[in-house]
């Protein structure tokens, strides 16, 4: 089941994508797609609906973040061995955890805005985990039962802020617009094995990232279990799980470093098997 929130920013309505790829309105059934709608019982109720009886949404509405009121936006760093190698960093012995500010969250195809004075903004296609059940000290064996579904995330990052301005990564990760999520939340019944998903990102039509979740250092079950030892995971929390190689910071030419960072007018297009595609245009800083 593919759940969405569509419409103008701040006025999104709940919906689902039916088996033919058409958008159906869920607003007569549920008020939104948030914590209360992500429990196993709530998802089961939605899944029993006959999609062809729901109102068809016409046109091409904007897709907002598919989860409302995300409480925590947690991220895992250096979680692909080949990405750690291109970054010149050792393979972590435990998951590297940081937070992305919830104020950076936006829809899948909304513009990405360069921070004021940014010189090293970068791209990262990632698998997102959406928590559906409160998780405290859960085992790795049972961890996946706490997951409501998965989503596509672009973990946009400002590398100067992240790596050159102190030891905490958060400063380079939570800038406004740096958290495109969606277009869909795909429930676990459609993604039985999250460790076999192809993923890619193109910049201006040129392939930059190609990878697969099978090369994660720490898989989805490990990440959920691990995080639950340090913090309570709540329904609606989102965990973004790391990126494969091909980020701008790690590019080389003739064996020598040749980083390439985002600039105004660039277009990022990215996708993960079964989770849809995002497209973002890069724009200059504008005070909101």
GIZILIN-V183778 format. One record per backbone hydrogen bond with DSSP energy under -0.5 kcal/mol. CO is the residue of the C=O (numbers start at 1). NH is the residue of the N-H. If there is no record, write none. Layout:
{{CO;NH} {CO;NH}}
//
This chain:
{{1;3} {1;187} {2;17} {3;185} {4;15} {5;64} {6;13} {8;11} {13;6} {14;26} {14;27} {15;4} {16;18} {16;24} {17;2} {18;21} {22;18} {23;57} {24;16} {26;29} {26;30} {32;34} {33;68} {34;37} {35;38} {39;43} {40;44} {41;45} {42;46} {43;47} {44;48} {46;49} {49;51} {50;53} {51;54} {55;25} {56;58} {62;7} {62;64} {63;108} {63;109} {72;74} {72;238} {73;100} {74;240} {75;98} {77;96} {79;217} {80;84} {81;85} {82;86} {83;87} {84;89} {85;88} {95;97} {96;77} {98;75} {101;104} {102;105} {104;179} {106;181} {107;110} {111;113} {112;114} {112;283} {115;118} {120;159} {121;262} {122;157} {124;155} {126;153} {127;241} {128;151} {129;131} {129;239} {130;148} {130;149} {131;236} {135;233} {139;143} {142;145} {143;146} {144;147} {146;132} {146;133} {148;188} {149;130} {150;186} {151;128} {152;182} {153;126} {153;155} {154;156} {154;180} {157;122} {157;159} {158;162} {159;163} {159;164} {160;164} {169;172} {170;173} {170;174} {172;158} {175;178} {178;156} {179;106} {180;154} {184;186} {185;3} {185;187} {186;150} {187;190} {187;191} {188;191} {193;196} {196;198} {197;213} {198;273} {199;211} {200;271} {201;208} {201;209} {202;204} {202;269} {203;206} {205;207} {206;203} {209;201} {211;199} {212;215} {213;216} {215;81} {217;219} {219;223} {220;224} {221;225} {222;226} {223;227} {224;228} {225;229} {226;229} {227;230} {227;231} {228;137} {233;135} {234;237} {237;131} {238;74} {239;129} {240;76} {242;127} {245;210} {247;250} {248;251} {248;260} {251;258} {253;256} {256;253} {263;266} {266;282} {267;204} {268;280} {269;202} {270;278} {271;200} {272;275} {272;276} {275;184} {276;272} {278;270} {280;268} {281;112} {282;265} {283;114}}
//
